[in-house]
């Protein structure tokens, strides 16, 4: 699999990816700030708060960062940043915005922290805007623009343009949004979100949906595969491991779905987290998993899609946008996946029929009055 360093290390800038990969980007800012600004006797609490955040103990992390901030007179930009990340992990969007505002208030000359705080504040505002608060989309646009204006050497900076363009489209500013997304494609033409950007330039209404990142990998049978290659097909990503009991139980379900839908524009891609390639191949052979298989030994696919539990199923439509996501195995898994896949394939058939009718009407349409006049002359 090929991912650029910027995509691997800085996934926070690409829309609303899960909090797990965000931490690996953002936490070094907290640590660096702590090392430069805090007295030595406060180092251990900062590390403790960071550890809680990394392990997704958001409530405990929030309390730890609040205690840390109080011990410094309520003026620690790094502590406020930790508070913002904790609220983001808890889904507290308004509190995330407020904590980012305080981070910016005390950030001083820390330009990198300013950029990240503007970006996270924009992400929170964008989600609030998507929930119906139109004014928050204006806030998001302003914050993304502020983030982009900072730290031109930041490796993930181009991703802010993607966020900004999507926000502009969501706010009905199609001309500005398309122009911004074109700037993004110029800056990052091979990025994981380039396909989604091109789709939204062609169809701005897609900005209301969540795009999935592109990938590039080589399957077990030696075939190169990207999400772009699968455009026009419904794609089911199956994140699993032979070591995982629930994953093993889900294998027959996937086999049934593959038998039912494989003759249609549908593909399953199973992405394994196994450490032992031999055990991985053996399980595939024993369970006759005849669809594309990939061993994610470097965990880049897991990070790209924010996967931290197994099994996880992600269903992507023919345009590269999220249809369905779930984790774990239960008795209703097969019926749920079957229903969503069936609807997605029906949508493809309807789109094809509409396109056929459009071409037929264009071929058989009567000349318009201005065309008749032009022909008479």
C-alpha positions as CSV (number, residue, x, y, z in Angstrom):
1,X,0.0,0.0,0.0
2,X,1.3,3.5,-0.8
3,X,0.4,6.5,1.3
4,X,2.3,9.8,1.3
5,X,3.9,10.7,4.7
6,X,1.6,13.7,5.0
7,X,-1.5,11.4,4.7
8,X,-0.1,9.0,7.2
9,X,1.0,11.5,9.8
10,X,-1.6,14.2,9.4
11,X,-5.0,12.7,8.8
12,X,-6.7,15.2,11.1
13,X,-7.1,17.6,8.3
14,X,-9.2,15.4,6.1
15,X,-12.8,15.8,7.2
16,X,-14.2,14.1,10.3
17,X,-11.9,11.0,10.6
18,X,-12.1,9.3,13.9
19,X,-10.2,10.6,16.9
20,X,-7.6,7.8,17.1
21,X,-5.3,9.0,14.3
22,X,-5.9,12.6,15.3
23,X,-4.2,12.0,18.6
24,X,-0.9,11.0,17.0
25,X,-0.8,14.4,15.3
26,X,-2.1,16.6,18.1
27,X,-0.6,15.2,21.2
28,X,3.0,16.1,20.4
29,X,1.9,19.7,20.5
30,X,0.8,19.2,24.1
31,X,4.0,17.4,25.0
32,X,6.2,20.0,23.3
33,X,4.3,22.8,25.0
34,X,4.6,21.1,28.3
35,X,8.4,20.6,27.9
36,X,8.9,24.3,27.1
37,X,6.4,26.0,29.4
38,X,5.7,23.9,32.5
39,X,7.8,23.5,35.6
40,X,9.3,20.1,36.1
41,X,7.0,19.1,39.0
42,X,4.0,19.3,36.6
43,X,5.5,16.9,33.9
44,X,4.0,13.7,35.3
45,X,0.3,15.0,35.4
46,X,0.7,16.1,31.8
47,X,2.0,12.7,30.7
48,X,-0.9,11.1,32.6
49,X,-3.5,13.2,30.9
50,X,-1.9,12.5,27.5
51,X,-1.9,8.7,28.3
52,X,-5.6,8.9,29.2
53,X,-6.4,10.7,25.9
54,X,-4.4,8.2,23.8
55,X,-6.3,5.3,25.4
56,X,-9.6,7.1,24.8
57,X,-10.5,7.6,28.5
58,X,-11.9,11.0,27.5
59,X,-13.7,11.8,30.7
60,X,-10.7,11.1,32.9
61,X,-8.4,12.9,30.4
62,X,-10.7,15.9,30.6
63,X,-10.5,16.1,34.4
64,X,-6.8,15.6,34.3
65,X,-6.3,18.5,31.8
66,X,-8.7,20.7,33.8
67,X,-6.7,20.1,37.0
68,X,-3.5,20.8,35.1
69,X,-4.8,24.0,33.7
70,X,-6.1,25.1,37.2
71,X,-2.6,24.5,38.6
72,X,-1.3,27.0,36.0
73,X,-3.8,29.7,36.7
74,X,-6.2,28.8,33.9
75,X,-3.8,30.2,31.3
76,X,-2.2,27.1,29.7
77,X,-2.8,26.8,26.0
78,X,-1.5,23.2,26.0
79,X,-4.0,22.2,28.7
80,X,-6.8,23.9,26.9
81,X,-5.8,22.0,23.8
82,X,-6.0,18.7,25.7
83,X,-9.4,19.8,27.0
84,X,-10.5,20.5,23.4
85,X,-9.4,17.0,22.3
86,X,-11.1,15.4,25.2
87,X,-14.4,17.1,24.4
88,X,-14.0,16.2,20.8
89,X,-13.6,12.6,21.8
90,X,-16.7,12.8,23.9
91,X,-18.7,14.4,21.0
92,X,-19.1,17.7,22.9
93,X,-19.0,20.0,19.9
94,X,-19.8,23.3,21.5
95,X,-17.3,22.6,24.4
96,X,-14.7,21.7,21.8
97,X,-15.2,25.1,20.1
98,X,-14.9,26.9,23.4
99,X,-11.7,25.1,24.4
100,X,-10.2,25.8,21.0
101,X,-11.0,29.5,21.5
102,X,-9.2,29.4,24.8
103,X,-6.3,27.6,23.3
104,X,-5.9,30.4,20.7
105,X,-6.2,33.0,23.4
106,X,-3.2,31.7,25.2
107,X,-1.2,30.2,22.3
108,X,1.1,33.1,22.1
109,X,3.6,32.6,19.2
110,X,3.0,28.9,18.9
111,X,1.8,29.0,15.3
112,X,1.5,25.2,14.9
113,X,-0.9,25.1,17.9
114,X,-2.8,28.0,16.5
115,X,-3.3,26.2,13.2
116,X,-4.5,23.0,14.9
117,X,-6.9,24.9,17.2
118,X,-8.4,26.8,14.3
119,X,-8.8,23.5,12.3
120,X,-10.4,21.6,15.2
121,X,-12.7,24.5,16.0
122,X,-13.7,24.5,12.3
123,X,-14.4,20.8,12.4
124,X,-16.6,21.1,15.4
125,X,-18.5,24.0,13.8
126,X,-18.9,22.1,10.5
127,X,-20.5,19.2,12.3
128,X,-22.9,21.6,14.1
129,X,-23.6,23.2,10.8
130,X,-24.4,19.8,9.2
131,X,-26.8,19.2,12.0
132,X,-28.8,22.3,10.9
133,X,-27.1,25.3,12.5
134,X,-26.3,27.3,9.3
135,X,-24.5,30.0,11.2
136,X,-21.9,27.4,12.3
137,X,-21.0,26.8,8.7
138,X,-19.9,30.4,8.5
139,X,-17.8,29.9,11.6
140,X,-16.3,26.8,10.1
141,X,-15.4,28.6,6.9
142,X,-13.8,31.4,8.8
143,X,-11.8,29.0,11.0
144,X,-10.6,26.9,8.1
145,X,-9.4,30.0,6.3
146,X,-7.6,31.2,9.4
147,X,-5.9,27.8,9.8
148,X,-4.8,27.7,6.1
149,X,-3.2,31.2,6.5
150,X,-0.9,29.9,9.2
151,X,2.3,27.8,9.0
152,X,2.9,27.4,5.3
153,X,5.5,24.6,6.0
154,X,2.9,22.4,7.7
155,X,2.9,19.1,5.8
156,X,-0.9,18.5,6.0
157,X,-1.8,22.1,5.2
158,X,-3.4,21.3,1.8
159,X,-6.0,19.2,3.5
160,X,-7.4,22.3,5.0
161,X,-8.4,23.4,1.5
162,X,-10.4,20.2,1.2
163,X,-12.3,20.9,4.4
164,X,-12.8,24.6,3.4
165,X,-14.1,23.7,0.0
166,X,-16.6,21.1,1.4
167,X,-17.8,23.6,3.9
168,X,-18.4,26.2,1.2
169,X,-20.4,23.7,-0.8
170,X,-22.5,22.8,2.2
171,X,-23.2,26.5,2.8
172,X,-24.5,26.8,-0.8
173,X,-21.4,28.7,-2.0
174,X,-20.9,26.3,-5.0
175,X,-18.6,28.6,-7.1
176,X,-16.3,29.3,-4.1
177,X,-16.3,25.7,-3.0
178,X,-15.5,24.3,-6.5
179,X,-12.7,26.8,-6.8
180,X,-11.2,25.8,-3.4
181,X,-11.4,22.1,-4.2
182,X,-9.6,22.7,-7.5
183,X,-6.9,24.5,-5.5
184,X,-6.7,21.4,-3.3
185,X,-6.3,19.1,-6.3
186,X,-3.5,21.3,-7.6
187,X,-1.8,21.1,-4.2
188,X,-2.4,17.4,-3.6
189,X,-3.5,15.7,-6.9
190,X,-2.7,12.2,-5.6
191,X,-4.0,12.5,-2.1
192,X,-6.4,10.1,-0.5
193,X,-9.3,12.6,-0.9
194,X,-8.6,13.6,-4.5
195,X,-11.3,11.3,-5.8
196,X,-13.9,12.7,-3.4
197,X,-12.9,16.3,-4.4
198,X,-13.3,15.5,-8.1
199,X,-16.7,14.0,-7.4
200,X,-17.9,17.0,-5.5
201,X,-16.6,19.4,-8.1
202,X,-18.8,17.5,-10.7
203,X,-21.7,17.1,-8.2
204,X,-21.7,19.7,-5.5
205,X,-24.7,18.2,-3.7
206,X,-22.4,15.3,-2.6
207,X,-20.8,17.7,-0.1
208,X,-23.7,16.8,2.3
209,X,-22.3,13.2,2.5
210,X,-19.2,11.8,4.0
211,X,-16.5,10.9,1.4
212,X,-14.2,7.9,2.1
213,X,-10.4,8.2,1.4
214,X,-8.8,6.6,-1.6
215,X,-6.3,3.8,-1.1
216,X,-3.7,2.0,-3.2
217,X,-2.7,-1.6,-2.3
218,X,-1.7,-5.0,-3.8
219,X,-4.0,-7.9,-3.0
220,X,-3.0,-11.4,-2.0
221,X,-3.4,-12.6,-5.6
222,X,-1.0,-9.8,-6.8
223,X,-3.6,-7.4,-8.3
224,X,-3.1,-3.6,-7.7
225,X,-6.3,-2.0,-6.4
226,X,-7.4,1.5,-5.6
227,X,-10.8,2.9,-4.5
228,X,-10.7,5.0,-7.7
229,X,-10.4,1.7,-9.7
230,X,-13.7,0.6,-8.1
231,X,-15.6,3.7,-9.0
232,X,-19.1,2.7,-10.2
233,X,-19.2,-0.3,-7.8
234,X,-20.4,-0.8,-4.2
235,X,-17.5,-1.7,-2.0
236,X,-17.6,-3.5,1.3
237,X,-14.4,-3.1,3.4
238,X,-14.0,-5.8,5.9
239,X,-11.5,-5.1,8.7
240,X,-10.7,-8.4,10.4
241,X,-8.1,-10.8,11.9
242,X,-7.9,-14.6,12.1
243,X,-7.1,-14.1,15.8
244,X,-10.5,-12.4,16.3
245,X,-13.4,-14.7,17.4
246,X,-16.1,-12.4,16.0
247,X,-14.2,-12.0,12.8
248,X,-14.1,-15.8,12.3
249,X,-17.9,-15.9,12.9
250,X,-18.5,-13.3,10.3
251,X,-16.5,-15.1,7.5
252,X,-19.5,-17.3,6.5
253,X,-21.7,-14.2,6.4
254,X,-19.3,-12.5,3.9
255,X,-19.1,-15.7,1.9
256,X,-22.9,-15.7,1.6
257,X,-23.0,-12.0,0.5
258,X,-20.2,-12.7,-2.0
259,X,-22.1,-15.6,-3.6
260,X,-25.3,-13.5,-3.8
261,X,-23.9,-10.2,-5.2
262,X,-20.5,-11.0,-6.9
263,X,-22.1,-11.0,-10.3
264,X,-23.2,-7.4,-9.8
265,X,-21.2,-4.2,-9.5
266,X,-20.1,-5.1,-6.0
267,X,-16.8,-6.1,-4.4
268,X,-15.6,-7.1,-0.9
269,X,-12.1,-6.2,0.2
270,X,-11.0,-7.9,3.4
271,X,-8.3,-6.1,5.2
272,X,-6.5,-8.3,7.8
273,X,-4.6,-7.1,10.9
274,X,-2.9,-10.5,11.4
275,X,0.8,-10.6,12.4
276,X,1.4,-14.1,10.9
277,X,1.1,-14.2,7.1
278,X,1.0,-18.0,7.1
279,X,-2.0,-18.1,9.6
280,X,-3.7,-15.4,7.5
281,X,-3.4,-17.4,4.2
282,X,-4.4,-20.7,5.9
283,X,-7.6,-19.2,7.3
284,X,-8.5,-17.7,3.9
285,X,-8.0,-21.1,2.2
286,X,-9.9,-23.1,4.8
287,X,-12.9,-20.8,4.7
288,X,-12.8,-20.3,0.9
289,X,-12.6,-16.5,1.1
290,X,-12.5,-16.1,-2.7
291,X,-12.9,-12.3,-2.8
292,X,-9.9,-9.8,-2.7
293,X,-7.7,-10.1,0.4
294,X,-5.1,-7.7,1.8
295,X,-2.7,-8.0,4.8
296,X,-2.4,-4.6,6.5
297,X,0.9,-5.4,8.2
298,X,1.8,-1.7,8.5
299,X,-1.8,-0.8,9.8
300,X,-2.0,2.1,7.3
301,X,-5.5,1.1,6.1
302,X,-6.7,0.9,9.7
303,X,-5.3,4.4,10.3
304,X,-6.7,5.7,7.0
305,X,-10.2,4.6,7.9
306,X,-10.0,5.1,11.7
307,X,-10.5,1.5,12.6
308,X,-9.8,0.5,16.2
309,X,-12.1,-2.5,16.7
310,X,-12.7,-5.8,14.9
311,X,-14.5,-6.7,12.9
312,X,-15.4,-3.4,11.3
313,X,-17.5,-3.2,8.1
314,X,-17.5,0.0,5.9
315,X,-19.8,0.1,2.9
316,X,-19.0,2.6,0.2
317,X,-21.3,3.6,-2.7
318,X,-20.4,3.8,-6.4
319,X,-19.3,7.4,-6.0
320,X,-16.9,6.8,-3.1
321,X,-19.1,8.0,-0.3
322,X,-20.0,6.3,3.0
323,X,-23.2,4.3,3.1
324,X,-22.9,2.2,6.2
325,X,-20.4,1.5,9.0
326,X,-20.6,-1.0,11.9
327,X,-18.3,-2.8,14.3
328,X,-18.7,-6.2,16.0
329,X,-20.8,-9.3,15.0
330,X,-24.4,-10.0,15.8
331,X,-27.3,-12.1,14.6
332,X,-28.6,-9.3,12.5
333,X,-25.3,-8.5,10.7
334,X,-26.1,-10.5,7.5
335,X,-29.6,-9.0,7.1
336,X,-28.4,-5.5,7.7
337,X,-25.6,-5.7,5.2
338,X,-27.8,-7.5,2.7
339,X,-30.4,-4.8,2.9
340,X,-28.0,-1.9,2.5
341,X,-26.1,-3.6,-0.4
342,X,-29.4,-4.4,-2.2
343,X,-30.5,-0.7,-1.9
344,X,-27.1,0.5,-3.1
345,X,-27.1,-1.8,-6.1
346,X,-30.7,-0.7,-6.9
347,X,-29.6,2.9,-6.9
348,X,-26.9,2.0,-9.5
349,X,-29.5,0.4,-11.7
350,X,-31.8,3.4,-11.4
351,X,-29.0,5.7,-12.3
352,X,-28.2,3.6,-15.3
353,X,-31.8,3.6,-16.4
354,X,-32.1,7.4,-16.0
355,X,-28.9,7.8,-18.1
356,X,-30.3,5.5,-20.8
357,X,-33.6,7.4,-20.9
358,X,-31.7,10.8,-21.1
359,X,-29.7,9.6,-24.1
360,X,-32.8,8.2,-25.7
361,X,-34.7,11.5,-25.3
362,X,-31.7,13.5,-26.6
363,X,-31.5,11.3,-29.6
364,X,-35.2,11.5,-30.4
365,X,-36.0,15.0,-29.3
366,X,-37.7,17.5,-31.6
367,X,-35.6,20.5,-32.8
368,X,-36.1,23.6,-30.7
369,X,-37.5,26.8,-32.3
370,X,-34.2,28.5,-32.4
371,X,-32.6,25.4,-34.0
372,X,-35.4,25.4,-36.7
373,X,-34.7,29.1,-37.5
374,X,-31.0,28.4,-37.6
375,X,-31.5,25.5,-40.0
376,X,-33.9,27.5,-42.2
377,X,-31.3,30.1,-42.7
